[in-house]
Amino acid sequence: MIMRWLAITFAVLIAVLQYPMWLGKGGWLQVRTYDRQLAQQREANARLKARNEALDADVRDLKTGSEAIEERARAELGMIRQDEVFFQIQSGGAGVKPAATQRANGPAQRH
């Protein structure tokens, strides 16, 4: 009978000592959660670092040369140089008839 109570007491004591290691603050489950959060934050930091490096390269280009300014003016504002000709191509050809079709459907020839 005494051995039985002693075994139960030791089992409870071991459970009490193990609780903080598994479920308490700084326990195994919390460390695992922190590791996942750390991995996610590192991925986010890597994406932000790549974005920052791209922005830094853009800033350097804008400060040092005129090519980047010209590229942005062309892409974002639709600007062209003075000696260039601007062509705009419409998709689908709505409202435009080819020249061959216009000639074929033109006025009838007199005989």
C-alpha positions as CSV (number, residue, x, y, z in Angstrom):
1,M,0.0,0.0,0.0
2,I,2.8,2.4,0.9
3,M,4.6,1.5,-2.4
4,R,1.5,2.3,-4.3
5,W,1.1,5.8,-2.7
6,L,4.9,6.4,-3.2
7,A,4.5,5.5,-7.0
8,I,1.5,7.8,-7.4
9,T,3.4,10.6,-5.6
10,F,6.4,10.2,-7.8
11,A,4.2,10.2,-10.9
12,V,2.5,13.4,-9.9
13,L,5.8,15.0,-9.0
14,I,7.2,14.1,-12.4
15,A,4.1,15.5,-14.1
16,V,4.4,18.7,-12.1
17,L,8.1,19.1,-13.1
18,Q,7.4,18.3,-16.8
19,Y,4.5,20.7,-17.2
20,P,6.7,23.9,-17.6
21,M,8.9,22.1,-20.1
22,W,6.0,21.1,-22.3
23,L,3.3,23.7,-21.8
24,G,4.7,26.5,-19.7
25,K,6.3,29.8,-20.7
26,G,9.3,29.0,-22.8
27,G,8.1,25.4,-23.2
28,W,8.5,23.2,-26.1
29,L,5.2,24.1,-27.8
30,Q,5.8,27.8,-27.4
31,V,9.3,27.5,-28.8
32,R,7.9,25.6,-31.8
33,T,5.4,28.4,-32.4
34,Y,8.2,31.0,-32.1
35,D,10.3,29.1,-34.7
36,R,7.5,29.2,-37.2
37,Q,6.9,32.9,-36.6
38,L,10.6,33.5,-37.0
39,A,10.7,31.7,-40.3
40,Q,7.7,33.7,-41.6
41,Q,9.4,37.0,-40.5
42,R,12.6,36.0,-42.2
43,E,10.8,35.4,-45.5
44,A,9.0,38.7,-45.2
45,N,12.3,40.5,-44.5
46,A,13.9,38.8,-47.5
47,R,11.0,40.1,-49.8
48,L,11.3,43.6,-48.3
49,K,15.1,43.6,-48.7
50,A,14.8,42.7,-52.4
51,R,12.2,45.5,-52.8
52,N,14.4,48.0,-51.0
53,E,17.4,47.0,-53.2
54,A,15.3,47.5,-56.3
55,L,14.2,50.9,-55.1
56,D,17.7,51.9,-54.1
57,A,18.9,51.0,-57.6
58,D,16.1,53.1,-59.1
59,V,17.2,56.1,-56.9
60,R,20.8,55.7,-57.9
61,D,19.9,55.5,-61.6
62,L,17.7,58.6,-61.3
63,K,20.5,60.5,-59.5
64,T,23.3,59.6,-61.8
65,G,22.0,59.3,-65.3
66,S,19.3,60.5,-67.6
67,E,18.5,57.1,-69.1
68,A,16.3,56.1,-66.1
69,I,14.4,59.4,-66.3
70,E,13.9,59.0,-70.0
71,E,12.6,55.4,-69.5
72,R,10.1,56.5,-66.8
73,A,8.9,59.4,-68.9
74,R,8.3,57.1,-71.9
75,A,6.6,54.3,-69.8
76,E,4.6,56.3,-67.4
77,L,3.9,59.6,-69.2
78,G,3.9,58.4,-72.9
79,M,6.5,61.0,-73.8
80,I,8.5,60.8,-77.1
81,R,11.7,62.5,-78.3
82,Q,11.5,65.4,-80.7
83,D,12.9,63.4,-83.6
84,E,10.7,60.3,-83.1
85,V,7.4,59.4,-84.7
86,F,4.7,57.9,-82.4
87,F,2.6,55.0,-83.7
88,Q,-0.4,53.8,-81.8
89,I,-1.7,50.3,-82.7
90,Q,-5.3,49.6,-81.8
91,S,-6.2,46.0,-81.0
92,G,-9.0,44.3,-83.0
93,G,-8.9,46.8,-85.8
94,A,-12.3,48.3,-84.8
95,G,-13.3,51.1,-87.2
96,V,-10.4,50.7,-89.6
97,K,-10.8,49.0,-93.0
98,P,-7.7,47.8,-94.9
99,A,-6.9,49.7,-98.1
100,A,-7.5,46.6,-100.3
101,T,-11.1,46.2,-98.9
102,Q,-11.9,49.9,-99.5
103,R,-10.8,49.7,-103.1
104,A,-12.7,46.5,-103.8
105,N,-15.9,48.0,-102.3
106,G,-15.3,51.4,-103.9
107,P,-17.5,53.0,-106.7
108,A,-18.3,50.9,-109.7
109,Q,-16.3,51.5,-112.8
110,R,-18.1,52.9,-115.8
111,H,-17.9,51.2,-119.2
